[in-house]
Amino acid sequence: MNPLEILSRPSVTEAAGKLEGLLRDSVTTGEDFLDQITTHLIAAGGKRIRPVLALASASHSAREITQDDLLGGVSVELVHLASLYHDDVMDEAEIRRNVESVNSRYGNMVAIVAGDYLLARSAAIAASLGTEIASLLANTLASLTEGQVSEVRTAFSPERSRDDYFSAIGGKTSSLMATSARIGALTSERPRDEVELLTTYGYQLGNVFQLRDDILDMVATDGQLGKPAGQDLAEGIYTLPALIALEDATHGAQLRDLLGSALSDEEREQARQLVVATDGVHETFAVARSYVAICNEAAGGLEPELGAGLSALASGLLEDLPI
């Protein structure tokens, strides 16, 4: 899915073409070694869903996208990239976006410090956009940390609750999506009711986005994922499909016996098949659909062209799921 094609307003498309250069410029210091590291994942590309969402939120009426709107998009993308640097260290990942991860190429210490640098640059950009946006980004960074801690705290725990799960994804994924939409609404000085509608939309889009990933981890092929299917199970991250499966009267006990520690490849596949044999995936899909409905309701309060694009973006996340 290409969010830019779905949110294909001419002003957004034109502005998005400037994003890559601004991203590079925002982290380029002139020191070759540091620049290689800070631009490593920028060069690898990506869908840029967060900055595109910020730009779409900033586009209304006949208003042109401004430099502040673009910088708002850059600030949220830098936070996202920094989180990837840090996640790859924690996961001991070797590949990210089909290129060697920063931690694999340069070492964990360099990857952590580079991620911190991206966060610092994001904070500086947010500060240049005013106190409300600076405060918003600071609170979002706190939410990201809280979500990560929640996930780590419940790793390898079959007793992880649904509340634990939603607390983690709310902090790690949905909060930054909400901030992306809200920053665009703020830099473009939308009316406050529209700022809140876009914030709600962004948060629920983040929920849909994460639930989609968690479904794919159970039902997609290794080739589609770029990693082994069921990898979250192997790493002790028990997502909603697994939590629902653990409650299953037929397969739950067998799945519980497998979980609780690191899994071999054979055990991982066995656990994945047990999850798929229950209603875990389909119930998760139903939950995701309920969040799409909230996205659509929020989008319905915006101007028709933007609202239709935002609704299509949320619905499209679920259309290609192989279930």
N, C-alpha and C positions, 0 to 999 in steps of 0.2 A: 504494500500500500504506500502510495506517495501522497503525503498530506498536502503538499504544495499543489498537486493536480486537483485535489478535492476542494481545497480552499482557493480556487483559481481566480481570485480577483486580480485584475491587472496591476493594481498598486502593490499588492502583496508579492506577486511574482517578480515584479521589477525590483522591489526592495530586497527580496530574498537573494537575488543575484549578487548583492553587495555583502552578504553575510560572511562568506568565506574569507574575503579579504580583511574584513573587520575583525574576524576571529583571530586570524594570524597576526594582524597588527597589534591586537590587544595583549598578546603574550610574547611578542618579539622584543628582546632586550638588546640585541646586538652582540651578545655573548654566544658564540656558535654552539657550544655544548648545551647550554641551557635551552637555546632556541630549538635545537633538534628534539629535545625531550618534550618541551611544552607544546610543540606543534605536531607531535607524532600522531596522535589520534585525530587531530583536525585534518591532517593530510589523508588519513584513512577514510574520510567521508562519513556519511551517515544520513539518516532521513531528516534530521534537524526538526523533529516534530515540536520541540519546546519553543525554539525561536520563531518558527512559522506560526505557532499558536499565538505567541505574543504579537507578531505583526498583524495577524488576522484580527485580533482583538482591538488593535489600534486603528484598523481601517474602518472608517464609517463616513457616511455622507460623501461629499466631494473632497474630503480632506486628503491631502498628500501624506505619505509616510515620511516622518521626519528623522533626523539623525538621532534624537532621543529615543524614538521608537526602536530604531535599529540597535542602539546600545542596550536597551532593555532586553532585547532578544539575545544579544551577545552575553549579557550577564547571566542569564539562566542557563545558556548552553555551557558556559564555563563551569558552573556548578555541577552540571551533569557530567561533563568530562572529568572533572576532579573526582567525582564519586566513582567513576569507572577505574581511574588510576588506583584509588584506594581499595576498591572491591577486588581488583585483580591481585593485589598483594595478599589480601585475606584469603582469596580462593586459590592462590598459587597458580593462577591462570598463565598459560603460555601464548595463547592467541586471543586477539581482540579485533573484531572487524576485519578478519582475514589477514591480519598482519601480526607480527610478533608483538606481544604485550610489552609495555614499558618496563615492567618489573623483570620480565624474562631477558630483555636486552641490556638493561642498565643496572638491574639490581633493585631490591626492595627499598633500600634507603633512598635512593634517587627517585624512585617512583612516588614514595610518600611525600618527599619534599616538593617534587614537581606538582603533585596534586594540591598541596598546601599553597603553592604559588598561584595556581589557577584560581583557588578560592580567594586569595588576597586580591588578585586582579578583578575578580567579579565584584568583590566588596567595594573596591575603589570606584568601579564604574557605577555601581548602584548609588554610592554616596554622591556622585556627580549629578545624579538625577533627582536628588532631593531627599529630605529626611524620611518621608513616608515610605519611599521605595527602599532606602537603606535599611530602615527598621523591618520592612517586609522580608527582605533577603536574609537579614540576621535571624529572624524568627524561623525562616525556612531552613536555614542551616542547622538550627537547633532541632527542628523536627526530623531532619535527615539523620542526625546523630541518634535521636531517641528511637527512631525506627530501626536503625542498625543495631542498637543495643538490645532492643526487644527481640530481634531475630537471633542474635547471638545467645541471649539468655535462654531461649527455648530450643536451641539447636539440639538435635538428637533426642528430643523429648516427645514421646507418643502422647503425653498428657497436654501438649500444647493445645490451647483453646482457640475457638474461632475468634474470640476477642483479641487474643495474642496475635493471631494472623493479621487481622484487619488493622491493629495498632501498628504492626511492622510495615505493611504496605502503605498505610496512610502516611507514615513518616518518610519511608524510603522512596516512594513513587508518586503518590497522589499529591502530596504537599507541593512538590516542585511543579507539577502540571498546573495546579491551582495558581501558583505564583506566576507562572508564565503567562497565563491568561490575564491575571490581575495587573501585572506590570504593563502589558499593552493597553489595558483599559485606563490605567492611571496616566501613562505618558501622553495618551491622546485626550485626556480630560473628559472622559465619558461621564454622563450623569451617574450618581451614586447607585441607583437601582440597577443600572447596567453593569457597573463594576461588580456588584454582588452576584448578578446572574452569571457573568463570565467566570467569576471565582468558583461558584458552585459547579458550573460546567467543567472547568478544568480539573477540579478535584475528582469528580465522578468519572471523567475520562481517564484519569490516572488509575482508578479502580478497575475500569474495564480493561485498560492496557495491561495491568498486572495479571488479572484473572485470565486473560487471553494467553499470556506467556505461560501461566501455570497449567492451563489446559494443554497447550502445545507440548510442554515438557512430558506429558503423559501419553500423547497420541501421535505426535509427529515422528517422522523417521530421523535417524541420526544425521542423514544428509541435509534434511530440511533445517535442523536445529544448529548444525555445525558443532555439535557435541553429542554425547550419548543421551538417548532418551531416558528420562527418569533420573537425571543427574542430581536434581534437588534431593531426591530420596537418599542417594548415596552420600550427599554432603550434609545430611541431617536437617535439611530445611523442609519441613512438612507443611506443604501448601494446602489450600482448601480441598482439592480433590482427595488428597491423602487423609485429611482430617475427617472428611465425610466417610471415606472408605473404612476408617478405623471403627466407625459406629455400625458397620454392616454386620447383620446377624450371621451371615454365611462365611464371609471372608475376613472379617475384622480381626478375629483372634489370631489367625495365621499371619496376617500382615503385622500385627503388634509384635509377634514373636520375632519377626525379621528385623524390625526397626529398633532404634535405640543405640546403635553404634554404626561405625563405617561399614559399608557393604562392598563385597566383591562384585565384579561385573555380573556374575551369574545371579547373585542375590539381588542386585539392583534390578535386573530384568524380571526376576520373579516377583519382586515387590511391585514393580510397575504394572505387570499383568494382573496382579490382584486388585490394584486400584481400578484398572480399566474394567474389570469384571463386576464392579459395583456400580452404584448410581453416582459415584463421586464426580465424574467428569460432567455428566448431564445436569446434575444439581448445580455445579459450579457455573455451567453455561447459563442456567436459569437465573442465577444471582447476577451474572454479568448483564443479562438482558434487562434486569430490573434497574441497573445503573444506567444503561443506555436510555431507558425511559426517563430517568431524571435529567440526563443530558439533553434529551429532546425537549423536555418541558422548559428547561432554562434557556435553550436556544430559541424557543418559540417566543420569548419576550424581547428578542433583538430584531434588528431590521431583517426583512425576509431573505435577502440574498445571503447575508452572513449566517443567519440562523439555519438556512437550508444546508449550507456547506458544513457547519459544525455538526448538524444532525447526521449528515452523510458520513462524516469522519468517525463519529462514535459508532454508528451502525456497521460501518465497513470493517471495523476491527474484528467483528464476529462472523463476517460473511464467509471467510475462506477457511474456517476451522474444519478439519477433517473428522467431524463427528456425526 
